[in-house]
Amino acid sequence: MNPAPDPMTLHPVAGQRRVVFLKPLVSNPNIIVGEYSYYDDPDDPTAFERDAVLYAYGPEQLIIGRYCAIASGVRFLMPGANHADLGPSTFPFGILGPPWSDTTMDLVMSAPSRGDTTIGNDVWLGYQALVLPGVTIGHGAVVAAASVVAANVDPYTVVAGNPARVVRRRFDEEDVARLLRAAWWDWPVGLVTQHARVIMAGEPAQLELIATREGLLPGSERARSHAFDANVAAAALKRPYLSQMPFRSGTYSEAVGGSSPPAGLGKVLENDACQRASCSWS
Ligand SMILES: CC(C)(COP(=O)(O)OP(=O)(O)OC[C@H]1O[C@@H](n2cnc3c(N)ncnc32)[C@H](O)[C@@H]1OP(=O)(O)O)[C@@H](O)C(=O)NCCC(=O)NCCS
């Protein structure tokens, strides 16, 4: 069997320029993407950071796991999009320069942050889905076309509409737990390649069995060594450590695998004008 595509290939599909793997593409230190996550755009997928990640002025990060499918027109609205809402006007006087910046810049900078945006592994974001600031989308979720995701999405749920609501759970609770334990996206890619058909169309119990047999269940050394760790990914790219990671005290899987928001999410940088002062407002 041929090896899997190289996750550092920009255009993994021969002769197809509209698809890019994001990992080799992104250069913004606040965007961290796992292997094999791809973005499709008929015009210019290499403009992902400009076209799909909007208002990323602040220190908040966009973290996307492995094996995510991101359709054309998907937009991530980052927290820099939000204006301060402190009194009668939301007009951001300060960004327009003196004299307004002299008197109101601190107010502009005090817009509360909703923290990092975190997309799990194996998430499918449909055509023109809009992901609002600070949202966490769990592993295996599906976001229907043109949905507006305003709140966290549980793993393995299909959400649709504006605001996006759950329209279907892809598996029952026990199977979701099995899938989260199996965490196939953290397997060595050779094993993923070997079992791609079961991953796509098998039973959750089969995946759990493979993970058990291979010593890849959570807590095992082997699982740890293959797990997607955004801090490690950032360090490998010689980027600063991710001080604002919502899952700083836990693992990435814990952050996007659970149904409740990770501790600290939505609280980071609240009213922290100094942190935002380094933003570029161009
Ligand atoms: C989500 C999707 C996969 C369908 O999932 P599904 O579980 O089979 O959903 P169904 O078609 O049975 O619809 C379930 C409900 O969600 C609603 N729904 C589905 N897609 C919706 C959408 N994009 N917006 C709003 N509501 C939607 C349906 O109307 C239905 O509502 P009802 O229960 O009140 O009748 C599909 O609707 C979709 O959006 N696909 C995205 C395709 C895409 O963007 N591809 C880009 C290339 S990767």
The ligand as an ORCA input file, in Angstrom:
! r2SCAN-3c Opt
* xyz 0 1
  C     -25.527     18.907      7.629
  C     -25.751     18.100      6.380
  C     -24.519     17.236      6.124
  C     -26.972     17.204      6.498
  O     -26.956     16.488      7.684
  P     -28.154     15.480      8.044
  O     -27.954     15.009      9.409
  O     -28.277     14.477      6.958
  O     -29.358     16.471      8.060
  P     -30.769     16.406      7.331
  O     -30.604     16.733      5.887
  O     -31.496     15.149      7.715
  O     -31.459     17.627      8.050
  C     -31.743     17.628      9.437
  C     -32.390     18.950      9.778
  O     -31.397     19.978      9.661
  C     -31.834     20.958      8.730
  N     -30.662     21.401      7.973
  C     -29.792     20.656      7.271
  N     -28.839     21.428      6.729
  C     -29.115     22.690      7.105
  C     -28.491     23.922      6.864
  N     -27.383     24.025      6.140
  N     -29.026     25.015      7.425
  C     -30.138     24.937      8.172
  N     -30.773     23.781      8.441
  C     -30.287     22.681      7.896
  C     -32.841     20.249      7.841
  O     -33.739     21.159      7.279
  C     -33.500     19.320      8.826
  O     -34.437     20.055      9.583
  P     -35.799     19.373     10.109
  O     -35.361     18.258     11.032
  O     -36.496     20.485     10.801
  O     -36.487     18.849      8.895
  C     -26.052     19.009      5.175
  O     -27.303     19.638      5.399
  C     -25.012     20.069      4.944
  O     -25.133     21.218      5.361
  N     -23.946     19.679      4.240
  C     -22.839     20.565      4.000
  C     -22.327     20.296      2.594
  C     -21.225     21.265      2.288
  O     -21.239     22.388      2.724
  N     -20.257     20.807      1.531
  C     -19.141     21.641      1.164
  C     -18.031     20.827      0.562
  S     -17.138     19.968      1.830
*
